[in-house]
């Protein structure tokens, strides 16, 4: 029985929706924009329904069905590639690691150095990721292994088909300018700091309604930082623009112009994991990298 549609057209559809542009999809896939338009038109002809709404660009209900199919196909292909690679058990090839910024700057370098020493023929690729895109990249096979995180008070679900293993706990700390009146304290609770002193950070407060910081997020802050890079917030504190909650992992080499204190009432903990496709086998370099990441985390 012939295919109702060409699976390659599903890849094109997924790229158009993910990137929000025919031109961007064409550039990523190595096609002309006209070829992308022709593939979408042919896909719509074969399924007998529109798959995209052009303005604003988004998938129709039929398009979302096909996107789910494309995701399932990509996951199956990635799993097959991983398991075939595991059968070879070689120490050559490529390992693609994805990690968010503070993990990439701290845990990852010593782990990759050990991998390079034990598997010198393996090509290593490191990609800095935002947390929200990590699972999709694993399913598509764009990365082999990733470092992810959630919070102790708000654990995140692990999608079916992925395997997640705990790597380390990363407590959230209160960071103050060095001249702050509380800089000499042993610890601090957010309630001890006025609401207009706080700089917003990407620390997740879901389901933590008891936190004084929750009630003061937004317009009352002296400086409302809208960004995902904790290092920017750290530099804002160092410049004396306010105080912030930041993960300890980021603060290993904190500037001398800030003071880092444990937080109490409440305590917040970010939990880090390794995450990959849940396959029957995994290549030797990926197994080694998982072990080296655990070693590096333990040393911290």
Steps between C-alpha positions, in 0.01 A plus 500: 500500500655834399570764762223754548775760530878526478655493852757754380217748457419456870854608585448812288166571668656465845781740407258761364287491817797492739683787327187696410617569146523331159829682436656390830389140442651507151832626638513235773406213267716610207204557264382802308198680643307397189580133566370530857175656372464223241551229764235651727261532205562137401445387861169687513397347167575147621323528835213699353513777762680820584791441738605862555333831563719763341426815703608461770691185403378203704388140454137410436338212684603268215849648514527425871411136433783483246741674739427233761571237235827669405607511866425129541695412185797714607505342845489148350783580258711654778442200724595261217820697429594493869438128535690418181790709624490317833530168319831613354632598847772701333701792634475705182224719364336805652348598834268802500433644845244767579513702822361821644748781555603456864544123459693547176739736679560286810424126488552445129866604437665248738265225379582568135872510580474148645305382198764644267773318696318163495355524146736724299344396168150613600385836362340707779232761438365720781184701449369756751125456532202659663317254723174523304657372175700210641247216480405580140867497396551159663195358324614637164847354551671842487679425832592163650510599866382808689521654844157613618356637823186553701430624853449293812170676571378472139631176339463488125352199318731286287346435157447138405795373301765689698720374783596747772751442780573728794835677474519744793308748715570868450369723785371847423695772680434864589754727331560849644733787414806488726399818684147385581396523871429123507827402330646378831209269586532120505181459295205709394130459430339700216266661752799688648551687174264772374292421195652776290851354548441185295620441146287243321686186390387184316482306831172305495253575780207289378295356787706692755231746604649539850808675361506877565672541166197366314278774627741770389590383149437758230442873515619556858855389422766765474624321189283255306741275309336314210754239390620142543873552566572490873841660439334826399309509828825428688670794330204724583539410867876560479425848364290573809164504321324261737500149645412173329442129545751299297607133482817411686645336189523842338681647801812282511706794373279786620658847483636649823242778475219264608425294811331160468280382789289188553126561482259387769122512536455372237796306367511446126689223322554455127549132404722410206470187285652327202238421237506289183279275292386193692653230279603139558861588433720807502843558348812468713596871467157613621515258794843634589386861470208433735746357755743792456217751551408326827866514610527871415176577684618310809827696502309827507 
